[in-house]
Every structure is written in C-alpha cells, then in structure tokens.
C-alpha cells in the first residue's frame, strides 16, 4: 500500500530484467552522485537502452520510497522538535532533489518553519525550491530573511550574495550591486 508521496511514475515492467546488474549499479551510482548532471545512454536500436533506464529509475524510486517511509515513521514516533526538524528537512531534500516533488518538499519545509520560523536550514531549502521552480519573486524575501537572521558576517555575506543573484535574475542590477557591496564590506576583499 504505497502512499501518494512515493508512488512511482515508472511504467510497470511485465517481465523480469536479467543480466544487467553491473550497468544498473553503475547508472544508479552516477545518477545519485553530486557531480553528475546528465547521463546519456547510447547504443544501437533494440539494445535495451530504454529498458535499462526504466530498470534504473524503478530501483532509485524504490530506494527513495524506502527512505521516505523511514523518515515518515520517525516523524510519527518522535516528539523531539530538533529531531523532527531534521527528519522534515531530509524528506524535503528527497522530495526536491530526487523525486521532483516540489509541493511535498515545500510542505516539509513549512512544517519546520511553523515550529521555528528562524530555522536557517529550512529557509535555505525553501529558497532553493522556489528558485528551481522559477519563482524568484518568492525566493527573494525568503533569502532576505536569511540575511536578517545571520549571526555572523560570513553567514550574512553568503546570504547577501544569494540575494544579489536573485536580484540579477530579476533585472534589479542596482539592488544586486548594493547587496554585493555590503557582502564585500563584511568579508573584505580576501573573503569567499
């Protein structure tokens, strides 16, 4: 009985898939790597490229579905706010980065922010979700909250740089220049 949060969009396979475990493992590794942005399968027609891709997608869907179930169980069993926030943020990362479910990821982040409106990790994740969805108008105030909540010059400078990037994408060059100038004044010319 799968929940709607983890239900696969991978087409069901009516027959078993044999003999490609090495390729499945290698592709799974590539697709979950932080450095891989694109994987292309090549080969002659009829060599099994589509079937291999479907098998890998199914395996990854199962893997992330199991992780979702584990974190959801943890949430059901725990009343510790710090542990619950971490579980919600991990779920948000899975939904956002691996399952392409921005709405579910946003709900997880909002659960953290209801308990702690100043949670920097939740605000950062929310801004990332908003930006990936092309919603700079919402990401700008979310990122500005990170600037306002920064506890040291390094955090504030990093948040200001994020604000400036959003402003540039919105065509707000003067505001972006001001944010970058403020960031530079916090970190100095040798800063990151």
N, C-alpha and C positions, 0 to 999 in steps of 0.2 A: 504494500500500500504506500506508494510514493506520494509525497506532498507536492503541491504545485510548484514549490520553490526549487525542487530538484528534478522534476520530470524532464526526461530527455527529449530533445528535438531531433535526435539522431534517428534516422529511419531504422525500423526493426530489420534484423537480418534473419532470413528464414532458414538459412543453412549455416553450419559451423565453418569457422575460418581456421585452416591448418597451415603450419609450416612457415609462418612469417613472424614468429615471436621476436627474433632479433630486430627486424625492421620496426615492429610495433614498439619495442622498448626504446630504440634509438629515436624514433619520431616523438614518442612521449617525453623523452628527456629533452629533446630540442624545444618542444612546444612549452615546456614548463620552465625553461631556462630564462633568467632575467635578461640575457643578452640577445636572444633570438627574437627578431621582429617578423620574419616571414620564412615559411618553409614551402618549397615548391617540389612537387613530385613530378618526375619526368619519366617517360618510357613509351614504348610503342602501344598503340591501341590494343586493348584486351589483355594487358599485362597485370591488371589488378590494382591500378593506382587508386581508383575511386573506392574499391572495396577496402583497401589498406587504410585510406583516410577515414572511412566510416568506422573501421575497427578501432583505430586510434581515438577517434572522437568519442566512441562509446566507452572505451576504457577510461579516458580522462573524465567523462561525465560521471561514471561510477565513482571514481576516486574523489571528486569534489562533492558528489552527493553524500558519500560517507562522511566527509569532513563536516558538511553542513549538519548532518544528523547528529554528529558528536557534539558540536557546539550548541545545537538546539537543546540537546539533553542536558548539557552543562548549565544552560540558562534556566531550564526547568527545575534543576536541583539546587541551585545556588541563590543565596540572598545577599552575598557579598558584593557591594557596589563596584569595587575595583575589579574583581574577577568577572562580573557581568559586563562591565565596560570593555574589558579586553576581549571577551567572547563575542560581543556585538561587533567590535572593530575587526576581528578576524573574519567573522561572517561577511561583513561589508566588503572586505578585501576579496574574499572568494567570489561573492556575487558580482562585484565590479570588474575584477581583473580576469576571472576565469570562466564565469558563467554568463557574462554580458547581461546582467540583470540590474540595471541602474536603479530602478524603482525599489527593489528589495534592498540593495546596498544603502540607499538613502534612508529607508526606514530603520535599518540597523544603526546608522549614524545618529539619526534623530532620537533613538532610544537612549543613546549615551548622553546626548545634549539635553534631554529632558531631566536627567539626573544631575548632570554637571554642564551647565551652559558654557563654561570656560575651558572645556577639555580641548587642548590644542590638537591632539591627535585626531579627534573626531572632526574638528573644524578643517584640518588639513585634508582629511579624506573626503569630506563633503565638498570642499572646493575642487578637488581633483575630479569627483564625479560630475560636478556642474560643468567644469571645463571640458571634459571628454564628451559631454552631451551638447557642447557648443553653446552653453548658457553663460556667457561672460557676465551678463547683467546680474545674475545671482552670485556668481563666483567672486565678483569684485567686493561686495560688502562682507562676504564670508571671510575672504582673505584679509580685509581691513580689520576684522575682529582679531585675527592673529597678530597684526601689528599692535593693536591696542592691548592685547594680553601678554605680549612678550615680556619676559622677566629679565632679559639681559640684552646688551647691544647686539650681540651676534644673532640672537633669535629675531630681534626687531629688524635688523638689516636683511636677513633672509626673507622675512615676510614682506618687507618693502620691495625687494626685488621681484617677488611673486606678484605683488600689486602692480608694479611697473609693467611686467609682461602682459598682464591682463589689459592694462590701460593702452598699451601699444596696439594690441589686437583690436581694441575698440576705437582706435584712431585718436586717442587722447594723448598726443605727444607731449604737450606741456606738463600735464599731470604726471606722466611717466618720468619725464626728466626731473621733476621735483622729488618724486619718490626715490629715484636712483641717487640724486644728490644727497638726500637725507641718509640713505643707506651708506653711501660712501663716507659721509661725515661721521657715522657711527663706527665704522670699521677701519677707516683710514685707507690710504692708497695701497697698502700691502694686504688688505683683507681678502677673504674668499669671495 
